[in-house]
Amino acid sequence: AALYRIDGWGAPYFSVNSSGNVTVRPHGSGTMDHQEIDLLKVVKKASDPKSSGGLELPLPLIIRFPDVLKNRLESIQSAFNCAVESQGYGSHYQGVYPVKCNQDRFVVEDIVKFGSSFRFGLEAGSKPELLLAMSCLCKGSSESLLICNGFKDAEYISLALIARKLSLNSVIVLEQEEELDSVIDMSRKLGVLPVVGVRAKLRTKHSGHFGSTSGEKGKFGLTTTQIVRVVKKLEKYGMLDCLQLLHFHIGSQIPSTALLADGVVEAAQIYCELVRLGASMKVMDIGGGLGIDYDGSKSTDSDVSVGYTLEEYAAAVVQAVKFVCDRKSVRHPVICSESGRAIVSHHSILIFEAVSRSKYRVPTLSSFDVHQFGEQLPEEAHSDYHNLSQSAIRGDYESCLAYADQLKQRCVEKFKDGCLDIEQLAGVDGLCDLVGKAIGASDPVSTYHINLSVFTSIPDFWGIGQLFPILPIHRLEEYPSNKGVLSDLTCDSDGKIDRFIGGESSLPLHELEGENGMKYYLGMFLGGAYEEALGGVHNLFGGPSLIRVSQSDGPHGFAVTRAVAGPSCSDVLRVMQHEPEVMFETLKHRIEEYVDDEGGMAGGIAESFHNMPYLTVGSSCCLTAANGMMKN
Ligand code: PLP
């Protein structure tokens, strides 16, 4: 487990049991009365056709733990409650979940349900997100905030205003100055008084990947000049009372509390100025940015780590707001945060299988007739070969490598000229690999082929180099004897994972042939935020199968409460406007025209349309069953 730093990034939810399997404690550590869930048992129940009562879902598979969501929400709330209480802060914390981090219906519904007692709300950044937030919040507390961010047209604004009529606590946050005219116009037409916020473009800038959001040149928000103009216009229309919230977001993964406090202090000054100018300010919305320690290093100078705990984050925010407001004698605002990553990252695990491993066999010395080999080489290569042999005899390894390289380059040139045959070139390649291996300079990293699409399931790795903890979910009592990189199913050279947490360029991995021919399952952790919505259908791979797992008193300590097979080939074909039924008919007619279909080719093709696009490593009947379940 130490090899994969699980104690660093996994606590309090993930650890390894005495059988060497990853375990999940969905309620976090402080609850010893809850049994740990063995992840391998969950995967087998979900996917193994031999498992009794199994669901026979094909991999890849996302396993969601709603109890983790509950624990994350409660932990954030309690961190702020503690900070509020210990610092004598005069108001309270009331967070919202930015649905863009994971819009899955059950994730959003769970968050609304679990957060209802502390008025936890939602944040939307587009019309469909607003629609889903409105409908989900109908089941929550009417005091919960519904923060309306993002680019807005008249339709978006009217939806946000209608939400107020429905007794939802919507706040239209101006991201562009022009939105104000539309807000004034629509509110008059609909006869609804809006609650308005402004998003401030702060000068405080975070230096990591996500820092481009902030600073004067950031994409979003209003400058001080624009904020002043908004105040004047609202005043002119007798609507300054409507301005009640100040929002800012300096970027995701804020690395340190020092930077956080800097941003909050700047925003709090703006907040106090808005109070001075006569706005009815009530809420300070500090945006997202509460980070995740993906590599467990607690470092403040990396995009994949953060140097604070939840408690330290909350304390820094409360202290900074209190400090500024006290100096200006301004009543303490409600503090709202839009933490997304910090709420949903831990709750889902992506499980996939390594199906094969490329083993490059380096030829042995005995397979070379060293003398004859040299003679067969083209004349121009003789001196390189001679120099290589001499430096090998002298034990001069550096020269050996240099001459081997020279020999190889010369022979490639000769091959391109048509003066070397393919067996000779293969011989030269083999000899160079042998030299590399003999002097310990060759790269012993294997390629493990995984039944997954990086573009669909880990798009942030491909797009922005985001690293996630990846490790085998079993056999962790056994030392992994290989080093590997992961290569996915897509026909794209970017479809590989060759950088891992801790700055590693390979992952410690086991031989694939486990006990009793057991499959080799890997898990990608902390990927519950952003990955599912960002993933595309490159090569027409669709999303994974999905299950929700809760703790139960049963023999294994868990119950699967929902299971959905991933999209079939038909489903992904439809995404690109194809019509699977018509395609099948075309192919069926072709079969009737050309072949005698006793072998059931048409049936096979029909089955392929129904199955998932991933490799069918198990038996195909399991796929049929899973798809049957999906249709039910
Ligand atoms: N709020 C806004 C306006 C954002 O742009 C984002 C993401 O970038 C978030 C909230 C969520 O941020 P995070 O996931 O870092 O909490």
Boltz pocket constraint, residues with backbone or C-beta under 6 A from the ligand:
constraints:
  - pocket:
      binder: B
      contacts: [[A, 98], [A, 101], [A, 149], [A, 249], [A, 251], [A, 252], [A, 253], [A, 287], [A, 288], [A, 289], [A, 290], [A, 338], [A, 339], [A, 340], [A, 341], [A, 342], [A, 529]]
      max_distance: 6.0
